[in-house]
Amino acid sequence: MLTGGIVMKISKTLAVLLAVAVLICMTGFTANAATNAASYNVSAITVDGAVNTKAFDGYNVTVLDKTTPAVSVRGRTNDRNVMCFVSAADQEVGAISHSDYNAIIQKNRKVVNLPGGGSYGVPPVDGKSWEDWFADEYNKYRGISAESKEASIDEANKTKAATNAELAEKYRQEVVRLVNKERENVGAPSLYADDKAMEYAQIRAQELATSYSHTRPNGLEKPYNDLDAAINENIAMGQSTPESVIASWMSSPGHRGNILAEDMYAIGVGCYFDGNTIYWSQEFLW
């Protein structure tokens, strides 16, 4: 009986240690979890009686770029032993071993004790994810201000938006070309890109990011006020190129019918980037 009791106590201890280790590694448990558990017992790991503010002291950090702000941290592709600090342009600006990364979490985390037992670790700064916190600490390590980080994010977002807008316009014209190529293959007359239809199609593509439906977000049906014509509409989301979205539409009888219908005379095409997702629309006038 005594031996069995010892084994049981050891097993429980190992189980608790394993659970804590797993939860520490699961960086998805961030400050949001702490907010949701506001009534739980939250305590900060301290060093010499104070919360540790020099996160990288005693650890090896590789500085690849001395001036570019880091905005996040992630595992290096094909090398699970390395965590990389990355810029707003998605470039590596520094690195640290995965073992040191976990040790820093262990040393600096706030521990949230759950009712009934168990716990997990969150960043020492409220409202931060581990990715944000590590980026901020790496920036401090190199003497880079928080303002510089935010400015780099804003600049990257502006550059991406401009690039996406330019690419979307090229994609719209290419879809028109591909539609007319498909129509030519079956002997149907070509469609011209009507200015108002192109404007309306772009509005519809952007609306799809809010409500993916043939009914507009404001509850209204087509057509656009300035289009004095009946309209058939094709929509799509997720395809990354004009070729792939045309292939998708052509594989669907209803969408294919709109593309090849002989009584259509004009077309509008919309293409809208929402993060990593592209929304597409076709407006056919007849």
Secondary structure as GFF3:
##gff-version 3
##sequence-region A 1 286
A	DSSP	alpha_helix	2	25	.	.	.	ID=ss1
A	DSSP	alpha_helix	31	36	.	.	.	ID=ss2
A	DSSP	beta_strand	41	44	.	.	.	ID=ss3
A	DSSP	beta_strand	46	47	.	.	.	ID=ss4
A	DSSP	beta_strand	50	51	.	.	.	ID=ss5
A	DSSP	beta_strand	61	63	.	.	.	ID=ss6
A	DSSP	beta_strand	72	76	.	.	.	ID=ss7
A	DSSP	beta_strand	79	86	.	.	.	ID=ss8
A	DSSP	beta_strand	92	97	.	.	.	ID=ss9
A	DSSP	alpha_helix	98	108	.	.	.	ID=ss10
A	DSSP	beta_strand	110	113	.	.	.	ID=ss11
A	DSSP	beta_strand	119	122	.	.	.	ID=ss12
A	DSSP	alpha_helix	130	141	.	.	.	ID=ss13
A	DSSP	alpha_helix	146	185	.	.	.	ID=ss14
A	DSSP	beta_strand	192	193	.	.	.	ID=ss15
A	DSSP	alpha_helix	195	208	.	.	.	ID=ss16
A	DSSP	beta_strand	231	237	.	.	.	ID=ss17
A	DSSP	alpha_helix	242	250	.	.	.	ID=ss18
A	DSSP	alpha_helix	253	260	.	.	.	ID=ss19
A	DSSP	beta_strand	266	274	.	.	.	ID=ss20
A	DSSP	beta_strand	277	285	.	.	.	ID=ss21
###
